[in-house]
Amino acid sequence: QTSAVWFHWDGTDFLLVSQPMAAKLRNIATDPLVSLNLNGTGHGADLVVVEGRAEVVPDYAAGPWPGRDRIDAYYAKYERALRDVLHSTAAEMASAFTTALRITPTRWRVNP
């Protein structure tokens, strides 16, 4: 099932956060192979498809991965959307989205 998601890429893996009862977590428990379809140019051209393996990381804020700097970078990336669109804060989102997903890429494709 395809879903729009927010993510942070650090050059090694993708960080996504999720509500703990989300369908995506049940789907990944059944099959951890996933794909991300990224807009490579910011305006719809050069779609980048990333295939990878997802790992669920519950209670990520208390563990060694992804680390405070990475979590802060994730929320900083979406600060404007949180404030202007969702009328929320990073702290409010983090209290509901308590499960992280680490997606480690296994294959990249660019479709111009």
MOVENKA-V367184 format. One record per residue. N is the residue number from 1. SS is DSSP state (hx for helix, st for strand, lp for the rest). NEAR is the number of other ideal C-beta (glycine too) atoms within 10 Angstrom. D_LAST is the distance of its C-alpha to the last C-alpha in Angstrom with 1 decimal. Layout:
n=<N | N>
ss=<SS | SS>
near=<NEAR | NEAR>
d_last=<D_LAST | D_LAST>
//
This chain:
n=<1 | 2 | 3 | 4 | 5 | 6 | 7 | 8 | 9 | 10 | 11 | 12 | 13 | 14 | 15 | 16 | 17 | 18 | 19 | 20 | 21 | 22 | 23 | 24 | 25 | 26 | 27 | 28 | 29 | 30 | 31 | 32 | 33 | 34 | 35 | 36 | 37 | 38 | 39 | 40 | 41 | 42 | 43 | 44 | 45 | 46 | 47 | 48 | 49 | 50 | 51 | 52 | 53 | 54 | 55 | 56 | 57 | 58 | 59 | 60 | 61 | 62 | 63 | 64 | 65 | 66 | 67 | 68 | 69 | 70 | 71 | 72 | 73 | 74 | 75 | 76 | 77 | 78 | 79 | 80 | 81 | 82 | 83 | 84 | 85 | 86 | 87 | 88 | 89 | 90 | 91 | 92 | 93 | 94 | 95 | 96 | 97 | 98 | 99 | 100 | 101 | 102 | 103 | 104 | 105 | 106 | 107 | 108 | 109 | 110 | 111 | 112>
ss=<lp | lp | lp | lp | lp | lp | lp | st | st | lp | lp | lp | st | st | st | st | st | st | lp | lp | lp | lp | hx | hx | hx | hx | hx | hx | hx | hx | lp | lp | st | st | st | st | st | st | st | lp | lp | lp | lp | lp | lp | lp | st | st | st | st | st | st | st | st | st | st | st | st | lp | hx | hx | hx | lp | lp | lp | lp | lp | hx | hx | hx | hx | hx | hx | hx | hx | hx | hx | lp | hx | hx | hx | hx | hx | hx | lp | lp | lp | lp | lp | hx | hx | hx | hx | hx | hx | hx | lp | lp | st | st | st | st | st | st | st | st | st | st | st | st | st | lp>
near=<5 | 7 | 10 | 5 | 14 | 15 | 17 | 19 | 16 | 13 | 4 | 8 | 20 | 20 | 22 | 21 | 24 | 22 | 13 | 12 | 8 | 15 | 11 | 18 | 17 | 9 | 14 | 19 | 10 | 7 | 9 | 15 | 10 | 20 | 14 | 19 | 13 | 14 | 11 | 15 | 10 | 7 | 7 | 8 | 10 | 13 | 14 | 14 | 14 | 19 | 14 | 19 | 15 | 22 | 14 | 16 | 19 | 12 | 10 | 23 | 14 | 7 | 11 | 7 | 12 | 21 | 14 | 8 | 9 | 15 | 18 | 13 | 15 | 23 | 17 | 12 | 14 | 17 | 11 | 9 | 11 | 19 | 12 | 8 | 9 | 11 | 8 | 13 | 13 | 17 | 9 | 12 | 17 | 15 | 10 | 11 | 18 | 15 | 18 | 22 | 23 | 18 | 23 | 13 | 16 | 12 | 9 | 12 | 11 | 10 | 10 | 7>
d_last=<23.4 | 20.5 | 21.8 | 20.6 | 21.9 | 22.6 | 22.2 | 22.9 | 21.2 | 23.6 | 21.8 | 23.4 | 23.1 | 22.4 | 25.4 | 25.6 | 29.0 | 30.4 | 33.6 | 35.7 | 36.0 | 32.4 | 31.2 | 28.2 | 30.9 | 32.7 | 29.5 | 28.7 | 32.4 | 32.0 | 28.7 | 27.2 | 23.8 | 21.2 | 17.5 | 15.9 | 12.7 | 12.0 | 10.4 | 9.1 | 10.1 | 13.0 | 12.3 | 9.7 | 6.3 | 4.2 | 6.4 | 8.6 | 11.0 | 14.3 | 17.1 | 20.6 | 24.2 | 25.8 | 29.3 | 31.5 | 33.6 | 36.3 | 38.3 | 35.7 | 37.4 | 40.5 | 38.9 | 37.7 | 34.0 | 32.0 | 34.7 | 35.7 | 33.4 | 30.3 | 31.6 | 32.4 | 28.9 | 27.4 | 29.8 | 29.4 | 25.6 | 26.6 | 29.9 | 29.2 | 27.9 | 30.9 | 33.3 | 32.0 | 30.4 | 32.3 | 35.4 | 35.7 | 35.9 | 34.5 | 38.0 | 38.0 | 34.6 | 35.6 | 38.8 | 37.0 | 33.9 | 35.9 | 33.7 | 30.8 | 28.0 | 26.8 | 23.5 | 23.2 | 19.8 | 20.1 | 16.6 | 13.1 | 9.7 | 6.2 | 3.8 | 0.0>
//
